[in-house]
Amino acid sequence: MSGNRSIFEEVGEEGPQSRPQGGLIDRGRGGARRAIRAWLIALFTLVVVMIVVGGLTRLTDSGLSITEWKPVTGALPPMSDAAWEEEFEKYKQIPEFQIQNKWMALEDFKVIYWWEWGHRQLGRVIGLVWAVGFVGFLAARKIPPGWTARLLFPGLLGGVQGAVGWWMVASGLEDGMLDVASYRLATHLGLAFVILGLLAWYVFMLGREERALMQARRGREARLFTRATGWLHFAFLQILVGALVAGIDAGRTYTDWPLMAGQVIPPDPFALEPAWRNVFENPGLVQFVHRVLGYLLLAYGVFAWVTGRRSAHPATRTAFTAAFLALLLQVVLGIVTVIYAAPWQVAIVHQLLAVVVWVLILRARFLSLYPHAQSLRGA
């Protein structure tokens, strides 16, 4: 309320004005939304780099070069010739060296060691960036209402990811193993995409004020949201199967297309016993499944794109088109990867483009739920 007014004051004369107080919706805009968004974008970028470095670590067969998990002391690489020799001796005890890499000298070992060390170090950097940012915003009381648990969750998932990473590496240290177990690699990569998707979704949300999001949700397009959600899950399944392909180098086994060894189904798709092992370990069957899922995902992408083009909102239509074009490019690149037997330069671009497709589908899903309002003049 404005203060008491004098009885001698003219009726038409304006009294002291008080500033309007916002309600709960406006209060939701409190906190350092822009700064938090910038922090999340930095984390998102680091996770993308982590996925690429992880892919290069696998493509260079470097993932088993460090045979111990030391989250704290492992941050320091060998600092002397004796320390390097000690690390090399540990590597010599595992099947990968004894069966596959006996030719390696210390200098060769250092190359693969630095790849794996860089991958693990980047994980530590991501954890540190998250912890400093979260604790800093929390201590400064700059986290908007309702966002504390949301911002805590990626950090918890990051800790789980570190444990999953070692669980994956440990599988490659067992007798008879030359690489990590493909299903563990798929779990590791899948969790990375979950974290990436979560960060992207938060970045999208913080790009608009709370009031704008609530207003936008009233105009959500439920059908498009369902289509995009199905598309996202389908793409995630294909990413997991792609990790199985990478885990056993199945992309280098059959290099003809569209057939495999001159036939639709590759030879001996169930050669391994018990039969379930073929799903994870038979290169022909794993690559066949990856191909078929790619065709089905493209078909679903056409369906989702046609549906998305009917949106009343231009930004949503554009989002669906961008996701579909990226998917189309990914399918073409996948075929090229197979034909050229998955050279690392092409394979890593294929993996990076999977990130682009994943995020663009997620953006189409977000805009289906929170469409940008369109003015009558713009319509």
Secondary structure as the mmCIF struct_conf table of DSSP 4:
data_model
#
loop_
_struct_conf.conf_type_id
_struct_conf.id
_struct_conf.beg_label_comp_id
_struct_conf.beg_label_asym_id
_struct_conf.beg_label_seq_id
_struct_conf.end_label_comp_id
_struct_conf.end_label_asym_id
_struct_conf.end_label_seq_id
TURN_TY1_P TURN_TY1_P1 ILE A 7 PHE A 8
BEND BEND1 GLU A 9 GLU A 9
TURN_TY1_P TURN_TY1_P2 VAL A 11 GLY A 12
BEND BEND2 GLU A 13 GLU A 13
HELX_LH_PP_P HELX_LH_PP_P1 ARG A 19 GLY A 22
HELX_RH_AL_P HELX_RH_AL_P1 LEU A 24 ARG A 27
TURN_TY1_P TURN_TY1_P3 GLY A 28 ARG A 29
BEND BEND3 GLY A 31 GLY A 31
HELX_RH_AL_P HELX_RH_AL_P2 ARG A 33 LEU A 59
TURN_TY1_P TURN_TY1_P4 THR A 60 ASP A 61
TURN_TY1_P TURN_TY1_P5 GLY A 63 LEU A 64
BEND BEND4 SER A 65 SER A 65
BEND BEND5 GLU A 68 GLU A 68
TURN_TY1_P TURN_TY1_P6 PRO A 71 VAL A 72
HELX_RH_3T_P HELX_RH_3T_P1 THR A 73 ALA A 75
BEND BEND6 LEU A 76 LEU A 76
HELX_LH_PP_P HELX_LH_PP_P2 PRO A 77 PRO A 78
BEND BEND7 SER A 80 SER A 80
HELX_RH_AL_P HELX_RH_AL_P3 ASP A 81 LYS A 92
TURN_TY1_P TURN_TY1_P7 GLN A 93 GLN A 93
BEND BEND8 ILE A 94 ILE A 94
HELX_RH_AL_P HELX_RH_AL_P4 PRO A 95 PRO A 95
HELX_RH_PI_P HELX_RH_PI_P1 GLU A 96 GLN A 100
TURN_TY1_P TURN_TY1_P8 LYS A 102 TRP A 103
HELX_RH_AL_P HELX_RH_AL_P5 LEU A 106 ALA A 139
TURN_TY1_P TURN_TY1_P9 ALA A 140 ARG A 141
BEND BEND9 ILE A 143 ILE A 143
HELX_LH_PP_P HELX_LH_PP_P3 PRO A 144 PRO A 144
TURN_TY1_P TURN_TY1_P10 PRO A 145 GLY A 146
HELX_RH_AL_P HELX_RH_AL_P6 THR A 148 SER A 171
TURN_TY1_P TURN_TY1_P11 GLY A 172 LEU A 173
BEND BEND10 GLU A 174 GLU A 174
TURN_TY1_P TURN_TY1_P12 ASP A 175 GLY A 176
BEND BEND11 LEU A 178 ASP A 179
HELX_RH_AL_P HELX_RH_AL_P7 SER A 182 LEU A 206
TURN_TY1_P TURN_TY1_P13 GLY A 207 GLY A 207
BEND BEND12 ARG A 208 ARG A 208
HELX_RH_AL_P HELX_RH_AL_P8 GLU A 210 ARG A 217
TURN_TY1_P TURN_TY1_P14 ARG A 218 GLY A 219
HELX_RH_AL_P HELX_RH_AL_P9 ALA A 222 GLY A 247
TURN_TY1_P TURN_TY1_P15 ILE A 248 ASP A 249
HELX_RH_3T_P HELX_RH_3T_P2 ALA A 250 ARG A 252
TURN_TY1_P TURN_TY1_P16 THR A 253 THR A 253
BEND BEND13 TRP A 257 LEU A 259
STRN STRN1 MET A 260 MET A 260
TURN_TY1_P TURN_TY1_P17 ALA A 261 GLY A 262
STRN STRN2 GLN A 263 GLN A 263
BEND BEND14 VAL A 264 ILE A 265
HELX_LH_PP_P HELX_LH_PP_P4 PRO A 266 PRO A 266
BEND BEND15 PRO A 267 PRO A 267
TURN_TY1_P TURN_TY1_P18 PRO A 269 PHE A 270
BEND BEND16 LEU A 272 PRO A 274
TURN_TY1_P TURN_TY1_P19 ALA A 275 TRP A 276
HELX_RH_AL_P HELX_RH_AL_P10 ARG A 277 GLU A 281
HELX_RH_AL_P HELX_RH_AL_P11 PRO A 283 GLY A 308
TURN_TY1_P TURN_TY1_P20 ARG A 309 ARG A 310
BEND BEND17 ALA A 312 ALA A 312
HELX_RH_AL_P HELX_RH_AL_P12 PRO A 314 ILE A 339
TURN_TY1_P TURN_TY1_P21 TYR A 340 ALA A 341
HELX_RH_AL_P HELX_RH_AL_P13 TRP A 344 LEU A 369
BEND BEND18 TYR A 370 TYR A 370
HELX_LH_PP_P HELX_LH_PP_P5 PRO A 371 ALA A 373
TURN_TY1_P TURN_TY1_P22 LEU A 376 GLY A 378
#
